[in-house]
């Protein structure tokens, strides 16, 4: 019994150390830059700067299917599935459109060091690029692993909070995921919605 307890203790220690290392690695990843305009009860008002993204469009399905399919295509591109066999650094967050539509997009932020004309051409024709203009958003954060129910719950919660505060949005909701699937602790997820211009000027 003592041997089993000892082995379990070692495994727990290894797991804990691995999670700390993973958390430190995640913190070093370039993130979509923003400034907090105002902190509200339950959410933040943020201003994001204009940045370039690579993206893939897909028919809307459940979260697990879309996240797996989209990530596989975009990760393939940055890991070298392009005409130059060039690797591009991973960024954060992974962005998914969760608005009411028949299709959805997943996007990866392009590292700031690259201009659009410096990016290698993708081998997969479904990989595309675009510039997202600067925008004002409301952001609600939650933890754990995401699924369709959690995303719907927190999306509805953010809508309720914005209605409570009289803040107008355009209905363009997105899900932001910040952690790799094997990172267990301190997971960060967000629901984002673009706000109508002219507010918080």
TIVOPA-677486 format. One line per 3 residues: number of its first residue (from 0); their letters; for each residue x, y, z of N, C-alpha, C. Coordinates in steps of 0.02 Angstrom, whole numbers, padded with zeros to 5 digits. Each point is the difference from the previous one (the first is absolute). Layout:
<torvexs>
NUM> A> X,Y,Z,X,Y,Z,X,Y,Z ~ ...
</torvexs>
This chain:
<torvexs>
0> XXX> 00041,-00060,00000,-00041,00060,00000,00043,00063,00000 ~ 00055,-00002,00041,00044,00058,00003,00032,00014,-00067 ~ 00016,-00054,-00036,00031,00008,-00066,-00049,00034,-00048
3> XXX> -00063,-00022,00002,-00052,00029,-00044,-00010,00074,00016 ~ -00003,00016,00065,-00008,00070,00021,00060,00041,-00023 ~ 00059,-00029,00007,00061,00035,-00022,-00001,00014,-00074
6> XXX> -00020,-00050,-00040,-00004,00008,-00072,-00050,00054,-00019 ~ -00059,-00003,00033,-00051,00051,-00014,00025,00070,00018 ~ 00037,00004,00055,00028,00065,00020,00048,00028,-00052
9> XXX> 00042,-00044,-00027,00048,00021,-00052,-00037,00023,-00062 ~ -00052,-00039,-00019,-00039,00018,-00060,-00035,00068,00008 ~ -00027,00012,00060,-00033,00064,00013,00050,00057,-00004
12> XXX> 00060,-00011,00027,00053,00050,-00002,00020,00015,-00072 ~ 00009,-00052,-00040,00019,00009,-00071,-00054,00039,-00036 ~ -00063,-00018,00013,-00056,00035,-00032,00000,00074,00019
15> XXX> 00010,00015,00064,-00001,00069,00024,00056,00041,-00032 ~ 00060,-00030,-00003,00057,00035,-00031,-00013,00012,-00074 ~ -00029,-00050,-00034,-00016,00008,-00072,-00050,00056,-00011
18> XXX> -00049,00006,00044,-00051,00053,-00007,00031,00069,00011 ~ 00046,00005,00046,00035,00064,00012,00040,00020,-00062 ~ 00036,-00048,-00029,00040,00013,-00060,-00045,00021,-00058
21> XXX> -00056,-00035,-00008,-00048,00016,-00053,-00028,00070,00009 ~ -00017,00018,00062,-00028,00067,00014,00051,00054,-00017 ~ 00064,-00012,00016,00052,00049,-00016,00009,00007,-00075
24> XXX> -00006,-00056,-00036,00006,00002,-00073,-00058,00038,-00031 ~ -00061,-00012,00025,-00059,00035,-00026,00006,00075,00010 ~ 00027,00021,00057,00007,00071,00015,00047,00036,-00047
27> XXX> 00045,-00037,-00033,00049,00030,-00045,-00027,00007,-00071 ~ -00059,-00030,-00014,-00028,00003,-00068,-00028,00069,-00013 ~ 00012,00026,-00060,-00026,00066,-00019,-00076,-00001,00000
30> XXX> -00031,00051,00030,-00073,00004,00004,-00027,00059,-00040 ~ -00062,-00006,-00019,-00037,00052,-00034,-00002,00061,00046 ~ 00032,00056,-00018,00008,00056,00047,-00064,00042,00008
33> XXX> -00013,00020,00062,-00058,00042,00015,00015,00042,00062 ~ -00042,00051,00009,00002,00038,00062,-00069,-00004,00031 ~ -00002,-00002,00067,-00063,-00001,00036,-00025,00072,00007
36> XXX> -00057,00015,-00031,-00030,00066,00004,-00036,00009,00066 ~ -00034,-00052,00021,-00039,00004,00062,-00015,-00070,00026 ~ 00004,-00008,00065,-00020,-00063,00032,-00071,00008,00026
39> XXX> -00044,-00046,-00020,-00069,00000,00022,-00013,-00060,00045 ~ -00059,-00002,00030,-00019,-00056,00043,-00012,-00061,-00044 ~ 00049,-00045,-00004,-00008,-00062,-00038,00034,-00002,-00067
42> XXX> 00027,00056,-00023,00032,00001,-00067,00044,00061,-00006 ~ 00037,00003,-00057,00043,00058,-00015,-00019,00031,-00066 ~ 00011,00065,-00006,-00002,00034,-00065,00073,00007,-00023
45> XXX> 00014,-00025,-00060,00069,00001,-00026,00002,00033,-00069 ~ 00059,00027,-00014,00013,00025,-00067,00058,-00039,-00030 ~ -00014,-00036,-00055,00051,-00039,-00034,00028,00040,-00059
48> XXX> 00064,-00006,-00012,00031,00033,-00057,-00009,-00042,-00063 ~ 00008,00031,-00057,-00005,-00036,-00064,00058,-00048,-00006 ~ -00016,-00062,-00019,00052,-00051,-00009,-00018,-00047,-00057
51> XXX> 00051,-00036,-00024,-00010,-00049,-00054,-00011,-00070,00028 ~ -00042,-00038,-00036,-00017,-00067,00022,00002,-00048,-00060 ~ 00013,-00063,00016,-00013,-00054,-00048,-00063,-00035,00024
54> XXX> -00042,-00023,-00047,-00063,-00029,00020,-00024,-00054,-00048 ~ -00048,-00039,00025,-00032,-00050,-00042,-00075,00004,00014 ~ -00040,-00006,-00053,-00074,00001,00006,-00026,-00071,-00006
57> XXX> -00051,-00016,00041,-00028,-00067,00001,-00076,00003,00009 ~ -00036,-00050,-00023,-00071,-00005,00018,-00007,-00006,00075 ~ -00049,00032,00029,-00007,-00001,00073,-00020,-00069,00024
60> XXX> 00036,-00025,00050,-00016,-00064,00032,00008,00010,00075 ~ 00008,-00054,00037,00010,00007,00072,00070,00025,00015 ~ 00010,00025,00060,00064,00030,00019,00058,-00049,-00009
63> XXX> -00008,-00062,00023,00055,-00048,-00003,00021,-00013,-00072 ~ -00049,-00009,-00045,00015,-00014,-00070,00034,00060,-00033 ~ -00029,00060,00009,00028,00059,-00032,00069,00017,00027
66> XXX> 00009,-00005,00065,00064,00018,00029,00055,-00047,-00023 ~ -00016,-00064,-00003,00049,-00050,-00023,00017,00009,-00073 ~ -00051,00008,-00041,00010,00007,-00073,00038,00064,-00016
69> XXX> -00022,00056,00028,00032,00063,-00014,00072,00003,00025 ~ 00011,-00024,00061,00067,00002,00029,00048,-00042,-00042 ~ -00023,-00058,-00022,00043,-00044,-00040,00025,00036,-00064
72> XXX> -00045,00036,-00033,00018,00035,-00062,00048,00057,00014 ~ -00017,00043,00048,00041,00059,00013,00067,-00018,00032 ~ -00001,-00048,00046,00062,-00022,00031,00046,-00031,-00053
75> XXX> -00030,-00036,-00047,00040,-00029,-00055,00038,00054,-00037 ~ -00035,00055,-00014,00033,00055,-00037,00059,00029,00039 ~ -00010,00017,00064,00054,00032,00038,00056,-00049,00018
78> XXX> -00015,-00065,00000,00051,-00049,00016,00039,-00022,-00063 ~ -00015,00031,-00057,00041,-00012,-00059,-00036,-00026,-00062 ~ -00067,-00007,00004,-00037,-00022,-00059,-00013,00059,-00046
81> XXX> 00054,00025,-00029,-00003,00057,-00046,00055,-00007,-00052 ~ -00002,00041,-00051,00046,-00009,-00056,00073,00008,00019 ~ 00014,00036,00054,00069,00010,00022,00020,-00049,00055
84> XXX> -00045,-00044,00020,00012,-00044,00057,00024,00040,00061 ~ -00028,00059,00008,00021,00047,00052,-00043,-00007,00062 ~ 00031,-00001,00058,-00037,-00003,00063,-00011,00071,00026
87> XXX> -00060,00012,00025,-00020,00064,00027,-00021,-00010,00072 ~ 00019,00045,00044,-00013,-00008,00071,-00075,-00002,00015 ~ -00019,-00042,00048,-00069,-00003,00024,-00016,00063,00039
90> XXX> -00061,00023,-00005,-00023,00059,00036,-00063,-00018,00040 ~ -00025,00049,00036,-00059,-00011,00041,-00043,00063,00000 ~ -00066,-00007,00004,-00039,-00061,00007,-00017,-00029,-00069
93> XXX> -00025,-00062,00001,-00034,-00028,-00059,-00071,00028,00001 ~ -00021,00028,-00056,-00064,00035,-00003,-00050,-00038,-00043 ~ -00061,-00007,00025,-00053,-00033,-00037,-00062,00045,-00001
96> XXX> -00030,00007,-00058,-00063,00037,-00007,-00056,-00041,00030 ~ -00039,00030,00046,-00057,-00036,00029,-00065,00040,-00009 ~ -00002,00040,-00054,-00061,00037,-00015,-00051,-00047,-00031
99> XXX> -00061,00026,-00008,-00054,-00040,-00030,00007,00001,-00076 ~ 00031,-00052,-00027,00008,-00005,-00073,00009,-00073,-00018 ~ 00000,-00014,-00065,00006,-00070,-00023,00073,-00021,-00008
102> XXX> 00046,00047,00006,00071,-00016,-00006,00038,00033,00058 ~ 00062,-00020,00008,00040,00030,00052,00073,00005,-00023 ~ 00037,00044,00032,00071,00008,-00014,00041,-00014,00062
105> XXX> 00057,-00031,-00010,00051,-00004,00052,00059,00042,-00024 ~ 00030,00039,00046,00055,00043,-00019,00060,-00008,00048 ~ 00060,00007,-00029,00062,00005,00038,00029,00069,-00013
108> XXX> 00021,00034,00053,00035,00063,-00006,00067,-00012,-00035 ~ 00017,00042,-00049,00065,-00003,-00032,00050,00040,00043 ~ 00058,-00029,00016,00048,00037,00040,00016,00069,-00029
111> XXX> 00010,00048,00044,00009,00070,-00021,00061,00010,-00045 ~ 00048,-00046,00003,00061,00007,-00040,-00012,-00009,-00075 ~ -00059,-00028,-00018,-00014,-00014,-00071,-00047,00052,-00030
114> XXX> 00017,00023,-00060,-00047,00037,-00042,-00037,-00052,-00043 ~ -00057,00018,-00026,-00039,-00048,-00040,00040,-00027,-00059 ~ 00038,00043,-00033,00037,-00023,-00060,00062,-00041,00017
117> XXX> 00015,-00008,00064,00057,-00040,00021,-00020,-00072,00018 ~ -00065,-00013,00003,-00023,-00066,00020,00004,-00050,-00058 ~ 00021,-00061,00014,00002,-00051,-00053,-00070,-00019,-00023
120> XXX> -00005,-00019,-00063,-00065,-00022,-00026,-00019,-00067,00031 ~ -00063,-00007,00020,-00021,-00064,00031,-00005,-00056,-00052 ~ 00016,-00060,00022,-00011,-00059,-00043,-00074,-00017,-00003
123> XXX> -00035,00012,00054,-00072,-00013,00003,-00038,00062,-00023 ~ -00038,-00005,-00053,-00034,00058,-00028,-00055,00028,00046 ~ -00017,-00037,00052,-00051,00025,00047,00028,00050,00050
126> XXX> 00066,00004,00004,00032,00049,00046,00001,00068,-00035 ~ -00027,00050,00033,-00004,00067,-00029,00026,00051,00052 ~ 00004,00063,-00022,00027,00053,00043,-00044,00061,-00003
129> XXX> -00001,00038,00055,-00037,00063,-00001,00025,00045,00057 ~ -00014,00064,-00009,00015,00049,00052,-00065,00016,00037 ~ 00001,-00008,00066,-00058,00017,00042,00011,00071,00026
132> XXX> -00046,00046,-00015,00009,00069,00022,-00002,00007,00075 ~ 00024,00057,00025,-00005,00015,00071,-00073,-00002,00020 ~ -00014,-00022,00061,-00069,-00006,00021,-00008,00007,00075
135> XXX> -00060,00019,00021,-00019,00005,00069,-00044,-00061,00016 ~ 00015,-00035,00055,-00037,-00061,00015,-00016,-00003,00075 ~ -00048,-00044,00016,-00011,-00021,00069,00025,-00072,00005
138> XXX> 00033,-00016,00056,00031,-00066,00008,-00019,-00029,00068 ~ -00025,-00063,-00001,-00017,-00036,00061,00044,-00061,00004 ~ 00034,-00009,00056,00048,-00054,00008,-00029,-00057,00042
141> XXX> 00019,-00063,-00018,-00018,-00058,00040,00054,-00053,-00005 ~ 00000,-00047,00047,00054,-00050,00003,-00022,-00069,-00024 ~ 00044,-00048,00010,-00014,-00070,-00018,00005,-00014,-00074
144> XXX> -00025,-00059,-00019,-00003,-00019,-00071,-00066,00023,-00030 ~ 00002,00020,-00063,-00060,00027,-00032,-00039,-00055,-00035 ~ -00065,00012,-00007,-00044,-00041,-00040,-00058,00044,-00023
147> XXX> -00045,-00028,-00038,-00056,00039,-00027,-00043,00030,00055 ~ -00014,-00038,00052,-00043,00024,00053,00032,00058,00038 ~ 00064,-00006,00015,00035,00054,00035,00003,00064,-00041
150> XXX> 00015,-00009,-00064,00004,00059,-00044,-00068,00034,-00005 ~ -00053,-00038,-00009,-00068,00028,-00004,-00018,00035,00066 ~ 00017,-00031,00056,-00016,00028,00066,00034,00067,00010
153> XXX> 00064,00004,-00014,00037,00062,00012,-00015,00053,-00053 ~ -00017,-00021,-00059,-00023,00048,-00051,-00065,00033,00023 ~ -00047,-00040,00024,-00063,00027,00025,00011,00044,00061
156> XXX> 00047,-00019,00043,00017,00040,00059,00026,00068,-00020 ~ 00045,00002,-00050,00028,00064,-00023,-00055,00043,-00030 ~ -00044,-00029,-00040,-00055,00038,-00028,-00043,00031,00055
159> XXX> -00014,-00038,00052,-00040,00026,00056,00034,00057,00035 ~ 00065,-00006,00011,00038,00053,00034,00001,00064,-00042 ~ 00009,-00007,-00065,00002,00058,-00043,-00068,00035,-00003
162> XXX> -00053,-00040,-00002,-00068,00028,00001,-00012,00037,00066 ~ 00023,-00030,00055,-00007,00032,00065,00033,00069,00001 ~ 00058,00005,-00032,00039,00062,00002,-00015,00048,-00058
165> XXX> -00046,-00020,-00044,-00019,00042,-00056,00054,00009,-00052 ~ 00041,-00052,-00010,00055,00003,-00048,-00021,-00037,-00064 ~ 00008,00033,-00057,-00022,-00027,-00064,00055,-00040,-00033
168> XXX> -00017,-00059,-00025,00048,-00041,-00037,-00030,-00019,-00068 ~ 00044,-00027,-00045,-00022,-00016,-00068,-00015,-00074,-00011 ~ 00003,-00040,00053,-00016,-00071,-00007,00056,-00044,-00025
171> XXX> 00059,00029,-00013,00057,-00039,-00025,00038,-00029,00060 ~ -00021,-00058,00022,00031,-00033,00058,00057,-00046,-00022 ~ 00052,-00003,00041,00056,-00045,-00012,00019,-00035,00065
174> XXX> 00028,-00059,-00008,00029,-00037,00057,00076,00005,-00006 ~ 00033,00018,00055,00073,00002,00003,00024,-00055,00047 ~ 00043,-00045,-00024,00030,-00052,00041,00075,00010,00005
177> XXX> 00027,00002,00061,00069,00018,00011,00047,-00057,00015 ~ -00025,-00059,00016,00043,-00054,00025,00000,-00060,-00047 ~ 00057,-00035,-00004,00000,-00064,-00035,-00040,-00051,00040
180> XXX> -00027,-00052,-00033,-00044,-00047,00034,00032,-00038,00058 ~ 00066,-00008,-00001,00034,-00038,00052,00017,00044,00061 ~ -00016,00065,-00002,00011,00042,00058,-00063,-00003,00044
183> XXX> 00008,-00023,00061,-00058,-00017,00043,-00020,00058,00045 ~ 00048,00034,00030,-00017,00052,00049,00000,00069,-00031 ~ -00036,00046,00032,-00004,00070,-00021,-00018,00008,-00073
186> XXX> -00049,-00038,-00022,-00022,00006,-00069,-00039,00065,-00009 ~ 00010,00033,-00057,-00031,00065,-00013,-00040,-00004,-00065 ~ -00063,00016,00004,-00044,00004,-00058,-00038,00066,00004
189> XXX> -00021,00026,-00057,-00037,00062,-00001,-00054,00000,-00054 ~ -00054,00034,00015,-00050,00017,-00051,00007,00074,-00014 ~ 00006,00017,-00063,00012,00069,-00022,-00057,00021,-00046
192> XXX> -00022,00062,00006,-00049,00026,-00049,00020,00071,-00018 ~ -00004,00016,-00064,00016,00068,-00023,-00055,00048,00020 ~ 00021,00059,00023,-00047,00051,00021,-00012,00050,-00056
195> XXX> -00059,00030,00000,-00015,00052,-00050,00046,00059,00011 ~ 00024,00031,-00054,00046,00057,00007,-00034,00059,00033 ~ 00041,00046,00026,-00025,00060,00032,-00009,-00006,00074
198> XXX> 00007,-00060,00027,-00004,-00010,00073,00070,00001,00030 ~ 00005,00025,00060,00064,00003,00037,00052,00042,-00035 ~ -00022,00052,-00036,00048,00044,-00034,00033,00046,00052
</torvexs>
